[in-house]
Amino acid sequence: MQKPLTFLGAAAIAAALALPVTAQETATADPSTVVATVGDTEITLGNMIVAWASLPEQYQGLPDDVLFQGILDQLVQQTALAQQYSGDLPARIELQLENERRSLVAGEAIEGIMEDPLDEADVQAAYEADYGGAEQAPEYNASHILVETEEAAQAVIEELNDGADFAAVARDKSTGPSGPNGGQLGWFGPGAMVPEFEEAVVAMEPGKVSEPVKTQFGWHVIKLNETRVPEAPALEEVREQIELQIRQIRAQEKIEEVTAAAKVDRSASEGIDPSVIKQISALE
């Protein structure tokens, strides 16, 4: 299969990243502005803007002058190469162009659906559905001491029962990354810890120390410091995700609606071996 042309070489990228960043005034773009011609073919600023928008993120952050020259060079080279090509295009190219156009037009249709204004009542209803009547999951604040064996865990418990300070023992004996911090794990909710650890914490009372708990990491002695049930977030805190959720549902419903309304006949695909989609050589 055809590979895309490289935008900039590694040396050019390294040189560009070493350049100082300078403040520049933002010019007004006129997409119809012709920036170069290759024979009778015009390359416009609009062509360059679209090329920039399709670049990987690591390229888009390069200095403007480097981007401008690199994109212009690429478009000039591509145009010159396209002009010298003779004969019919391979089937794979024609099909790729067909797929690309279909994808872009469909994407534009979805974009229009996603950008339609939202009714505030719908936003409020979605918020109430997600947070209004739902009881928030409890959160836990715990510390632990991680050791390699059950015997070592029992020895830690005996030491704590004799009055040793949990944080001091954790700093001295815990093999986990939280050891230097006195074993403190901070606040966490359901699903944040491995099942065995979470099950032990949920069954504990604040201020208590657990019996040895075995997980894939070793043996834990856990102290539950406190628990809390967080309040539901205010609408404004989650408005962005609520609105995105509504827009995504709306887009999916529209996709299903137009697909159901379209005259679709898939019968010709029946009986075809699914593995044939990997036969790229058939397009040569």
C-alpha positions as CSV (number, residue, x, y, z in Angstrom):
1,M,0.0,0.0,0.0
2,Q,1.0,3.6,-0.6
3,K,2.7,5.4,2.3
4,P,2.2,9.1,2.9
5,L,5.0,11.5,2.1
6,T,7.0,12.7,5.1
7,F,6.3,16.3,6.0
8,L,9.6,17.2,7.6
9,G,12.8,15.3,8.2
10,A,14.1,14.6,11.7
11,A,16.9,17.2,11.3
12,A,14.4,19.9,10.3
13,I,12.2,19.1,13.3
14,A,15.2,19.2,15.7
15,A,16.3,22.5,14.3
16,A,12.8,24.0,14.5
17,L,12.4,23.0,18.1
18,A,15.7,24.7,18.9
19,L,14.4,28.0,17.6
20,P,13.4,30.7,20.1
21,V,9.6,31.4,20.3
22,T,8.8,35.0,19.4
23,A,5.5,36.9,19.7
24,Q,3.8,37.5,16.4
25,E,0.6,39.4,15.4
26,T,-2.0,37.0,14.0
27,A,-2.7,37.9,10.3
28,T,-6.1,37.5,8.7
29,A,-6.3,34.5,6.5
30,D,-7.9,34.6,3.0
31,P,-8.2,31.0,1.9
32,S,-8.4,32.1,-1.8
33,T,-5.0,33.7,-1.7
34,V,-2.6,32.0,-4.2
35,V,0.7,31.2,-2.6
36,A,2.3,29.3,-5.4
37,T,1.7,27.9,-8.9
38,V,3.1,24.7,-10.4
39,G,2.5,24.9,-14.1
40,D,-1.2,25.9,-14.4
41,T,-2.1,24.6,-11.0
42,E,-2.6,27.1,-8.2
43,I,-1.8,26.3,-4.5
44,T,-3.8,28.5,-2.2
45,L,-3.6,29.5,1.4
46,G,-6.7,27.4,1.9
47,N,-4.8,24.3,0.7
48,M,-2.1,25.1,3.3
49,I,-4.6,25.6,6.1
50,V,-6.2,22.2,5.4
51,A,-2.8,20.6,5.2
52,W,-1.8,22.1,8.6
53,A,-5.1,20.9,10.2
54,S,-4.4,17.3,9.2
55,L,-0.8,17.2,10.6
56,P,-0.1,15.1,13.7
57,E,-0.1,17.2,16.9
58,Q,3.7,17.1,17.3
59,Y,4.1,18.9,14.0
60,Q,1.4,21.5,14.6
61,G,3.3,23.1,17.5
62,L,6.4,23.9,15.4
63,P,7.2,27.6,14.7
64,D,4.9,29.3,12.1
65,D,7.7,30.0,9.7
66,V,8.9,26.4,9.7
67,L,5.4,25.1,9.3
68,F,4.6,27.6,6.4
69,Q,7.7,26.7,4.5
70,G,7.5,23.0,5.1
71,I,3.8,22.7,4.1
72,L,4.4,24.9,1.0
73,D,7.3,22.7,0.0
74,Q,5.2,19.6,0.5
75,L,2.3,20.8,-1.6
76,V,4.6,22.0,-4.4
77,Q,6.4,18.6,-4.5
78,Q,3.1,16.7,-4.4
79,T,1.7,18.9,-7.2
80,A,4.8,18.4,-9.4
81,L,4.7,14.7,-8.8
82,A,1.0,14.5,-9.6
83,Q,1.4,16.4,-12.8
84,Q,4.1,14.1,-14.2
85,Y,2.0,11.0,-13.4
86,S,0.6,9.5,-16.6
87,G,-2.0,6.8,-17.2
88,D,-4.9,5.7,-15.2
89,L,-4.8,5.7,-11.4
90,P,-4.6,2.3,-9.7
91,A,-8.0,1.0,-8.4
92,R,-6.7,1.3,-4.8
93,I,-6.2,5.1,-5.2
94,E,-9.6,5.6,-6.8
95,L,-11.2,3.6,-4.0
96,Q,-9.3,5.4,-1.4
97,L,-10.4,8.8,-2.8
98,E,-14.0,7.5,-2.8
99,N,-13.7,6.4,0.8
100,E,-12.1,9.6,1.9
101,R,-14.8,11.8,0.3
102,R,-17.5,9.6,1.9
103,S,-15.8,9.9,5.3
104,L,-15.4,13.7,5.1
105,V,-18.9,14.4,4.0
106,A,-20.3,12.1,6.7
107,G,-18.1,13.8,9.2
108,E,-19.4,17.2,8.1
109,A,-23.0,15.9,8.6
110,I,-22.2,14.7,12.1
111,E,-20.5,18.0,12.9
112,G,-23.6,19.8,12.0
113,I,-25.7,17.6,14.3
114,M,-23.2,18.1,17.2
115,E,-23.3,21.8,16.8
116,D,-27.0,22.2,16.9
117,P,-28.1,24.3,20.0
118,L,-29.2,22.4,23.1
119,D,-32.3,23.0,25.0
120,E,-31.5,23.9,28.6
121,A,-34.3,21.7,29.8
122,D,-32.6,18.8,28.1
123,V,-29.4,19.6,29.9
124,Q,-31.1,19.9,33.2
125,A,-33.0,16.6,32.6
126,A,-29.7,14.8,31.7
127,Y,-28.0,16.2,34.9
128,E,-30.9,15.0,37.1
129,A,-30.8,11.6,35.5
130,D,-27.1,11.2,36.1
131,Y,-26.8,12.9,39.5
132,G,-30.2,13.9,40.9
133,G,-31.5,10.7,42.5
134,A,-28.3,8.7,42.4
135,E,-26.6,8.1,45.8
136,Q,-22.9,9.0,45.5
137,A,-20.4,6.1,46.0
138,P,-18.5,6.3,49.3
139,E,-14.8,7.3,49.3
140,Y,-12.1,6.0,51.6
141,N,-9.0,7.4,53.1
142,A,-6.6,4.6,54.0
143,S,-3.0,3.9,54.8
144,H,-1.2,0.6,54.4
145,I,2.0,-1.2,55.1
146,L,3.1,-3.6,52.3
147,V,5.4,-6.5,53.1
148,E,6.4,-9.7,51.3
149,T,5.1,-12.4,53.6
150,E,2.1,-13.1,55.8
151,E,4.5,-13.7,58.7
152,A,6.0,-10.2,58.2
153,A,2.5,-8.8,58.1
154,Q,1.6,-10.5,61.4
155,A,4.7,-9.1,63.0
156,V,3.7,-5.6,61.9
157,I,0.3,-6.0,63.4
158,E,1.8,-7.2,66.7
159,E,4.1,-4.1,66.7
160,L,1.1,-1.9,66.1
161,N,-0.9,-3.6,68.9
162,D,2.0,-2.8,71.2
163,G,1.5,0.9,70.5
164,A,3.8,1.6,67.6
165,D,2.9,4.5,65.3
166,F,1.4,3.3,62.0
167,A,3.1,5.9,59.9
168,A,6.5,5.3,61.5
169,V,6.2,1.6,60.9
170,A,5.2,2.2,57.3
171,R,8.2,4.4,56.7
172,D,10.5,1.8,58.3
173,K,9.1,-1.5,56.8
174,S,6.7,-0.9,53.9
175,T,8.0,-1.9,50.5
176,G,5.3,0.0,48.7
177,P,5.8,3.5,47.1
178,S,3.6,5.0,49.8
179,G,6.0,3.9,52.5
180,P,8.1,7.1,52.7
181,N,4.8,9.0,53.1
182,G,3.8,6.9,56.1
183,G,1.7,4.5,54.0
184,Q,-0.8,7.2,53.2
185,L,-2.9,6.4,50.1
186,G,-5.2,9.4,50.2
187,W,-8.8,9.4,49.1
188,F,-10.0,6.8,46.6
189,G,-13.4,5.4,45.4
190,P,-14.7,2.1,44.2
191,G,-12.6,0.5,41.5
192,A,-9.4,2.4,42.3
193,M,-7.8,-0.5,44.2
194,V,-7.4,-4.2,43.4
195,P,-10.5,-6.2,44.5
196,E,-8.9,-7.9,47.6
197,F,-7.7,-4.6,49.0
198,E,-11.0,-2.8,48.3
199,E,-13.0,-5.6,49.8
200,A,-11.0,-5.4,53.0
201,V,-11.3,-1.6,53.2
202,V,-15.1,-1.6,52.6
203,A,-15.6,-4.0,55.5
204,M,-13.5,-1.9,58.0
205,E,-14.5,0.8,60.4
206,P,-12.6,4.1,60.6
207,G,-9.6,3.9,62.9
208,K,-9.3,0.1,62.7
209,V,-6.3,-1.9,61.4
210,S,-6.9,-5.0,59.2
211,E,-5.7,-8.5,59.4
212,P,-3.1,-9.4,56.7
213,V,-4.6,-8.9,53.2
214,K,-3.0,-10.7,50.3
215,T,-3.0,-9.2,46.8
216,Q,-0.8,-9.6,43.7
217,F,1.6,-7.0,45.2
218,G,2.2,-8.8,48.5
219,W,0.7,-8.7,52.0
220,H,-1.0,-5.5,53.3
221,V,-1.7,-4.3,56.7
222,I,-4.4,-1.6,56.2
223,K,-5.6,1.2,58.4
224,L,-8.8,2.9,57.4
225,N,-8.5,6.6,58.4
226,E,-11.9,7.8,57.5
227,T,-14.8,7.6,55.0
228,R,-17.0,10.1,53.3
229,V,-19.9,10.3,50.8
230,P,-19.1,13.1,48.4
231,E,-21.8,15.5,47.3
232,A,-23.0,15.4,43.7
233,P,-21.3,18.0,41.6
234,A,-23.1,21.2,40.6
235,L,-24.5,21.3,37.1
236,E,-21.9,23.9,36.0
237,E,-19.1,21.6,37.2
238,V,-20.2,18.9,34.8
239,R,-22.0,20.9,32.2
240,E,-19.4,20.3,29.5
241,Q,-19.6,16.5,29.8
242,I,-23.4,16.5,30.1
243,E,-23.7,18.6,26.9
244,L,-21.2,16.3,25.1
245,Q,-23.2,13.3,26.2
246,I,-26.4,14.8,24.8
247,R,-24.7,15.7,21.5
248,Q,-23.2,12.2,21.2
249,I,-26.6,10.5,21.9
250,R,-28.3,12.9,19.4
251,A,-25.6,12.1,16.7
252,Q,-26.0,8.3,17.3
253,E,-29.8,8.6,17.0
254,K,-29.5,10.5,13.8
255,I,-27.1,7.9,12.4
256,E,-29.5,5.2,13.2
257,E,-32.5,7.2,11.8
258,V,-30.9,8.0,8.4
259,T,-29.5,4.5,8.1
260,A,-32.9,3.0,8.8
261,A,-34.6,5.3,6.3
262,A,-32.0,4.6,3.6
263,K,-32.7,1.9,1.0
264,V,-30.0,-0.6,2.1
265,D,-29.5,-4.0,0.6
266,R,-26.7,-6.1,2.1
267,S,-27.6,-9.4,0.4
268,A,-24.7,-9.2,-2.0
269,S,-22.3,-9.5,0.9
270,E,-23.7,-12.8,2.0
271,G,-21.5,-15.8,1.4
272,I,-18.3,-13.8,0.9
273,D,-15.3,-15.0,2.8
274,P,-14.6,-12.2,5.3
275,S,-10.8,-12.7,4.9
276,V,-10.9,-11.2,1.4
277,I,-10.8,-7.7,2.8
278,K,-7.1,-8.3,3.6
279,Q,-6.2,-9.1,0.0
280,I,-4.6,-5.8,-0.9
281,S,-2.9,-7.4,-3.9
282,A,-6.3,-7.6,-5.6
283,L,-6.2,-3.9,-6.1
284,E,-2.9,-3.8,-7.9
